[in-house]
Amino acid sequence: MTQNHYQVIVIGGGVSGAALYYELGRYTDIKKIALLEKYGSLATLNSSGSANSQTMHCGDIETNYTLEKAQSVTRTAKMVEKYCLQHGYENTIMFSHQKMAIGVGFEEVRFIRKRFKEFHPLYPYLELYEKDTIAEIEPRLIYDAHGKERPEPIVAMGAQGQWTTVNFKALSESFIDNTLKIEDKITDIFFHSEVKYIQKLGSMFHLETVQGHHFTADFVVVNAGAHSLYLAHQMGYGLDYATLPVAGSFYVSTKKILNGKVYMVQNPKLPFAALHGDPDILLNGYTRFGPTALVLPKLERFKSGTYADFFKTLRFDWHIVKIFYDLLKDSDIRNYIIRNFLFELPYVRKKLFLQDARKIVPSLQEADIKYAKGFGGIRPQVLDKKNERLMLGEASINTEEGIIFNMTPSPGATSCLGNALRDVEYISDYLGVTFDAAAFRRELTDDKE
Ligand SMILES: Cc1cc2nc3c(=O)[nH]c(=O)nc-3n(C[C@H](O)[C@H](O)[C@H](O)COP(=O)(O)OP(=O)(O)OC[C@H]3O[C@@H](n4cnc5c(N)ncnc54)[C@H](O)[C@@H]3O)c2cc1C
């Protein structure tokens, strides 16, 4: 075996790759693990604090989740919370803010009241807030600068004192730091290591980087964000899938506007599309409104290139045409796409965005917000060509041949430890190594022994 041989190689140093690296180090008896990252530091793309909304999505105020989906995300969100508590990361990596989902107008008010009844048993800490309570918690939702009350009916379901907010870049760094501290194991990190080629020869994977380095591994997990499918296609996997890169941008307030997280009722056809307001932990708690959604023909935001990678991963054909045709013939989706395109155009974008954001803060003025330059990321939404549909949520291709490819749009950062658990269990079985499930349960879940 060469020195560059590892039992497991993880490709990608975002929060997904870092979480997997941590679980492999802490909970298995695998002795040699490596992580290969394209750039010079961890989490510079979607997992960076400025790319995402920093929200720990646990399903209580995400109105697009079914009860079943909420049950599963609350379990994975809990893992992040327990990890942070275990290591004492309160108020450094994980923060607490009030959070609420508001219903505005009769129809949405009815919706929130019904949902509260259904979800309260799963989240006993949730409360139903009437207008006067909302005014106490988030006055800007109800009153304008002159004390005038908003006219529409409004109700909210929400909570206080929960852990709601995470700096996912700092979380990624902590996963790596804590893994590197583990003794009796070789845990290597290689920065500036962009994997360009993976090949399976016999039972072993051979990896080559753009920088000309070679590695081998018994098992490979590709957590390369929007590039996961790109690498899968190169190996002939996942050819029925394509990536639709949906960029999300933000507007940031010029003063503190909200005390916590305020979400709106989501359109089930467009999950995570409704704007929300969040206190930005990197900007003194100033409110970040967004994200918007715009299809961009590139796989990485704010980095040069990756246009060709987009077209290679799209593999344009009639199935793609059909998916777009179906999306565009729905007037809700069509209007949403056009509006979000306009949100990116200088001069008009602020005025238009303001109209939408005023559903949260009715008195919001142009001077209160500015386009957050350099903020935002890309959600690698997956297109399922076989079934000619846009997949909503995460996708994982387990080839069952020793390599897994993960695509993680929102809320992939929250589910990083849960997704890693799924892969660690599989890898342990595949390689015949031990996974300490009891330690995992004890440390990262509320499950009884
Ligand atoms: C606007 C927006 C808002 C969001 N808000 C939230 C939120 O509030 N809460 C939440 O839970 N989730 C949110 N998400 C989703 C979340 O940010 C992502 O799911 C998560 O960051 C994905 O992490 P990742 O590690 O899989 O991918 P990434 O963070 O994209 O990391 C992929 C890594 O792989 C590396 N890489 C790529 N190609 C190669 C290669 N060939 N060789 C080596 N390395 C490679 C990259 O450099 C990068 O470091 C949001 C996303 C967006 C875009």
The ligand as a Gaussian input file, in Angstrom:
#p B3LYP/6-31G(d) Opt

LIG

0 1
 C      -29.231000      30.750000       0.203000
 C      -29.105000      29.489000       1.027000
 C      -29.642000      29.445000       2.315000
 C      -29.529000      28.285000       3.067000
 N      -29.967000      28.287000       4.358000
 C      -29.811000      27.189000       5.122000
 C      -30.177000      27.210000       6.496000
 O      -30.582000      28.234000       7.032000
 N      -30.044000      26.069000       7.199000
 C      -29.575000      24.912000       6.643000
 O      -29.506000      23.898000       7.329000
 N      -29.185000      24.877000       5.355000
 C      -29.260000      25.985000       4.592000
 N      -28.833000      25.977000       3.294000
 C      -28.254000      24.750000       2.761000
 C      -26.826000      24.545000       3.258000
 O      -26.067000      25.723000       3.148000
 C      -26.181000      23.412000       2.474000
 O      -27.057000      22.299000       2.457000
 C      -24.879000      22.964000       3.081000
 O      -24.013000      24.046000       3.334000
 C      -24.223000      21.974000       2.141000
 O      -22.992000      21.589000       2.678000
 P      -22.043000      20.671000       1.830000
 O      -20.854000      20.417000       2.662000
 O      -22.793000      19.497000       1.343000
 O      -21.689000      21.517000       0.523000
 P      -20.753000      22.807000       0.392000
 O      -20.819000      23.668000       1.589000
 O      -21.097000      23.413000      -0.915000
 O      -19.311000      22.198000       0.358000
 C      -18.837000      21.437000      -0.712000
 C      -17.313000      21.423000      -0.598000
 O      -16.780000      20.545000      -1.585000
 C      -15.629000      21.151000      -2.137000
 N      -15.417000      20.573000      -3.467000
 C      -16.196000      20.740000      -4.564000
 N      -15.675000      20.035000      -5.594000
 C      -14.551000      19.442000      -5.140000
 C      -13.593000      18.589000      -5.720000
 N      -13.663000      18.230000      -6.996000
 N      -12.539000      18.159000      -4.969000
 C      -12.443000      18.523000      -3.649000
 N      -13.351000      19.329000      -3.043000
 C      -14.388000      19.765000      -3.781000
 C      -15.971000      22.624000      -2.154000
 O      -14.833000      23.436000      -2.264000
 C      -16.697000      22.782000      -0.832000
 O      -15.818000      23.084000       0.225000
 C      -28.894000      27.125000       2.523000
 C      -28.340000      27.189000       1.240000
 C      -28.422000      28.355000       0.495000
 C      -27.772000      28.410000      -0.841000

